[in-house]
Amino acid sequence: MSNKPLSDLERIKTESNYLRGTLVESLADPITGALAPDDQQLIKFHGAYQQTDRDFDEERRRQKLEPLISFMIRVRVPGGVLTPKQWLDLDELTEKHCKPTLKLTTRQAVELHGVVKRKMKTAMQGIHATLLDSLAGCGDVNRNVMTSANPWESPVHQLVFDDALKIHKEFTPRTTAYHEIWLDDELVVGGEKKEDHEPLYGKTYLPRKFKVAIAVPPRNDVDVFANDLGFIAIVENGELVGYNLLAGGGMGSTFGMETTYPRLANVIGFVKKEDIVEAAKAVLIFQRDHGNRSERKFSRLKYTIDRLGLAYFNEQIKDALGDKLSEARPFKFDSNGDKLGWSKGYNGKWYFTLFIQGGKVRDDKHLQLKTALREIASVLKGNFTLTGNQNLVVGDIDEQDKAEIEALLEKWNLVKPLSGLRRNNIACVALPVCTMAFAEAERYAPSLIDKLEKILEKYNLLDEDILFRMTGCPNGCARPFLGEIALVGKSPGKYNLYLGAGFTGERLNKLYAELVEEHEVIGLLTPIFERFSKERLEGERFGDFVIRKGYVQATTSGLDFHQNIKLAKFHDIKPVLPKKKQTLDSILFVKKDKKKKKK
């Protein structure tokens, strides 16, 4: 272990009395919309982030007011499955207590944004009433456990979902602080104060966040290699016999620090179905005991493994599991995104996977999506499944009920063709509420895709599936480094462009151009799209093509992520900006006319 002093967050956790801190006092303080600094960290363990709306920062400063502070609450949905009633209840909460938007995340959770401090407790109690919670939605604990959202493909999905619930239950913190603070549980029993105990986490929990996902081949729709802990379902003769165990994945990095990098999880071995929870605990305990608690930028499991060595990690997990860990078994993925539209399940029931741009369920002038899903939920006898790609499966629909759901989808214009780029796009929240964002992502991606679609159409590539990821910073919330094309915000309006990830999530991408603006992104991608349309091999994916043609080098190891980079140079297009105040849609770009002489 390091002799360096512990990070300040370790102090906060130690002094918090199992995540209590002074949250009660901070929430009751009427002078400010913010929490005390230590409590801003502790509330993450309760599933909430303090945020400011950065669109209003300048105006608030002029008025000598504190920033426009509110909170995001992340509701855990293990495996992503919601009943129609839970959907309607969450919808109602957004109408009463926060912004009227349900945000579907890349971890099959639901976020409520814009909850002001005085409404936090009421909102938390409303979430509890749905039989859901936000405990461990954020913080140095295990996050929402993900599973493949393809229930129509085989009975294996339900078994995998059940195993995900087992891990979810085992990894949920035992502290009673959540119920005490938000649900008004009694502080004392029999006249004595409750005494908390965390048998798995201990008093200081984990060194950093911890993510778990279970994939069911042939679909890697959870990006299993991007997680600290992953399981790949192994099916033999139609039976789920167990899982390949993976460890050490993670997407976050920091600009200017080549010692930080995204990393794909390593396949460690195979465990039988009945041993999945014990195997999961072995990996989490290793990270709890060996993870870096001094420097948080290097505290994820991926850095623990690379610091101590994969051989040492494998040895420790083998010692913990004994003969329950055996040699990994063969598996094969053929896709990463979601299969949109209607699918008939092995059980005779129907499933409709609905594309949701950026995971934002709201009503606007273009699409009344929130109203539409409210009407669908009011008659649905099946369930909803949130996907790891921010989409929604309306499922378990009986044959006799399909026509009614189909009519509602048509009524609200939810059945429409999408380009391959758009249907494979995911984007993080970014500006204005994310404190870490350098640039736009979720708000900007749709308009950029509009422009790229025109180029793709020109080269007959409109229907080509291309994984496109966009984030406002390199922390990796939308798993950008697994995009065949990815834009990662570096400053307002400027992005790093990455190319070459694998279509099945088993290869990282590589930096291709730095600090590019929209016109440069389009200018760089246009000739590549043209070549791809003319020179691709049969069945060749875009990410494979750019590697074969030498645009970037193939990268499977995080330690090689910053190596062998040859940046593209592009100076042929310049932006022309309107004199009026710019908005997201007001920036125009035109080609530079080199032949035109100055007057």
Buried (B, 14 or more C-beta within 10 A) or exposed (E): EEEEEBBEBBEBBEEBEBBBBBBBEBBEBEEEBBBBEBBBBBBBBBBBBBBBBBEBEEEBEEEEEEBBBBBBBBBBBBBBBBBBEBBBBBBEBBEEBBBBBBBBBBBBBBBBBBBBBEBBBBBBEBBBEBEBBBBBBBBBBBBBBBBBBBBBBBBBBBBBBEBBBBBBEBBBBEBBBBBBBBBEEEEEEEEEEBEBEBEBBEBBBBBBBBBBBBBBBBBBBBBBBBBBBBBBBBBEEEEBEBBBBBBBBBBBBEBEEEEBBBBBBBBBBBBBBEBBBBBBBBBBBBBBEBBBBBBBBBBBBBBBBBBBEEEBBBEBBBEBBEEBBEEBBEBEBEBBBBBBBBBEBEEEBBBBBBBBBBBBBBBEEEBBBBEBBBBBBEEBEBBBBBBBBBBBBBBBBEEEBBEBBBEBBEEBEBBEEBBBBBBBBBBBBBBBBBEBBBBBBBBBBBEBBEEBBEBBEEBEBBEBBBBBBBBBBBBBBBBBBBBBBBBBBBEEBBBBBBBBBBBBBBBBBBBBBBEBBBBBBBBBBBEBBBBBBEEBEEEEBBBBBBBBEEBBEBBEEBEBBBEEEEEBEBEEBEBEEEEEEEEEEEBEBEEEEEEEEEE
